[in-house]
Amino acid sequence: MKSKPLVRALLAASFSTTLAATAVSTGATPSVADTAESSATAHWQSMGPDTSGGRLAFTAAAPARLYVLTNAGNSVYRSDDHGATWGAPGWLGPRDSSGRRLAADPGNPDMVWVAATAPGTELGSVLRSQDGGKTFQVVLSSPTDITDVVVSPTGRQLFAAGSAGVWESLDHGTHWALLPGSPGHVQRLALNGERLFAGTTTSLYVIADALTHPQEARKLPLPASVYVQHLSARGGVVVADQSPDGSAVISTDDGGSWDTLSGPWGTDYVVFSALTANGEIQVETLQPAADATTARRNMWISSDRGRTWTARPNAVTALDLYEDLGSFPDRPDQQVVTGPAGTFSTYNSVRYRRMGVPAAEVDALAVSDHTLFAGTSVDSYSSRAVLSKGLPAGFQNWGWNGRSPDTLGNAIGALAVVPGQGMIRARMALCPDSCIALERSSDGGATWQPLNSVFVDGATRSMAIDPHDPSHLYVGAYGLASGLYTSRDGGRTLQKNFIPGLQGVRSVAIDPRADGSLWIGDVSGLYLSKDSGASAVQVLSGDVERVAVDPQDPDHIVVAGKNMLKVSHDGGASFSDAVGPAADYDDAAFAPDGTVFAASADGMGVTGQGVVRSVDGGAHFADATTDLPDRDVRSILVSPDGEWLFAGTGGSGVYRIALNRLGG
């Protein structure tokens, strides 16, 4: 048995132990008549992929509507067609907002509330939207955290919870007051008829007559103290589980008496519990193995208030770790469940369909063999369809292979094309600190095979392959182990080169003017190596995030970085500052006609500026963001045919825009 700290780490983010195959979309191109691309005006289109989960909210006033507060906690997505398509994200405000839970008005489908806590400061708030999740305004502020919000069946009365206690609003959230006698340090709320259950860091309480004359909170007689992680109440059944030791409790008489929730899982930890719309109890369990490389996990379902249980192991394969569960009001037998890598629907907890949401952080983009690859914070995804014309309005599904990717150690920092041989991705694994694993796909991203049997230290967002000798590969590293790794055998082994001055390599780019010539972008400046990375000379100072070399003219180089956009037309002998919006830039790319694009991402206390464009070789840049809903752009790519510009964002996936409609 592993120690409790390790067990808790596994419980906090359970992971699969087999390498999940990447989702691939290869379906036939839709008819142009079915598309939303016929307008002559340039618009950014959300391309997905549907790879994110979060917290759920439904409303009886619009039975097909679903709100999802994303895992990042800073935006809310809405679907009005049972999850078939998703609109643009509604941002909670500052990009570092951290929403915890949300609730939707059962009578007004456009009103939704979010309980949020600002990271670092622990300042709490309730935010309200009255336009269907498009915009949010703060309606309650607290000097301490706010962790949950629930709404009454009328929609008029709300309850919010946090360290200060339980708040009540009687006017749709406009005014709030703390309930006298409510417990402190409340983590979760559940409303069942007139009884409001409050789960704290030590116990469970009930507030009787909550909707009429709220009584002082009464501590419930639990078998042991609990730090409530999940709490559900429906039809007289109340279920709660806790994170410290993975135990769970159940009451079948509306909180009057309590027992330990037990079943065939024995001493395995309960990591999730919930009640479905049809009254089933669902419990996910986990017991780490002795070597912490495998885990015995399962999903259990009871239709008789916990007396008997049925195993549903496919649920764990599909989702890895359950986060939330609910149902559309007009489809009570269909469950909508969320996990770290998606939002899914199922009727039987055996077969699942991924339905959303497109809220991925996309740090790398590449094209190989008419397929777009996107490296995200949870896996890599690939699609041929997104490079085609005639996509239907709302296209965001890149396909799914029925398995969720690893929750831990599966962020993709870089992608590199192996000419004629597929794609290599750099995955930031756990060893237990950050380390780099290289994997190769030769089937369009359907499967990935490991290359380097010995992972190397560090994190990465850059990789380059010599087009004349694909066995020669470079990986830039930053973090605890900064520097440049080189490989002479296609990535099977990596050798670290110790180059004086390097403090964190963020970009590597082949200099095609001479064999062994390489540009290295570091947080300390731009370097040029002429001996395959054995040594390098500093050319520029400053925090460099990306070096882009014009494929038509190797003397034409653009350098993007923190408050930096520079251009050279003489192979790096001299650089001039570009004229354009002052911002921190993360990426740059050339179009076949020489147009230059740069991407600006959010930073520490800095808001991204989106996409800028230069039509004079990089001398002047102007805003090209237009109607892009997310200005936190991490990666940018021009399709090889010059047809599309793709933007990978920090919280809403991939977008594209037709270059021939972008204007002059």
BELJO-V22383 format. One record per helix or strand of 3 or more residues. SS is the DSSP state (~ for helix, > for strand). FROM is the first residue (numbers start at 1). TO is the last residue. Records with the same first field share a line. If there is no record, write none. Layout:
SS = FROM-TO, FROM-TO
This chain:
~ = 4-12, 32-34, 60-62, 313-319, 385-387, 659-661
> = 45-48, 54-58, 66-70, 75-79, 99-104, 112-117, 124-129, 137-142, 146-151, 158-162, 165-169, 186-192, 195-200, 204-207, 228-234, 237-242, 248-251, 269-275, 281-288, 295-302, 324-328, 331-339, 342-346, 353-356, 362-368, 371-376, 380-383, 411-418, 422-430, 434-441, 459-465, 473-478, 483-487, 495-497, 505-510, 518-522, 525-529, 537-541, 544-549, 557-561, 564-568, 585-590, 596-600, 610-614, 633-638, 644-649, 654-658
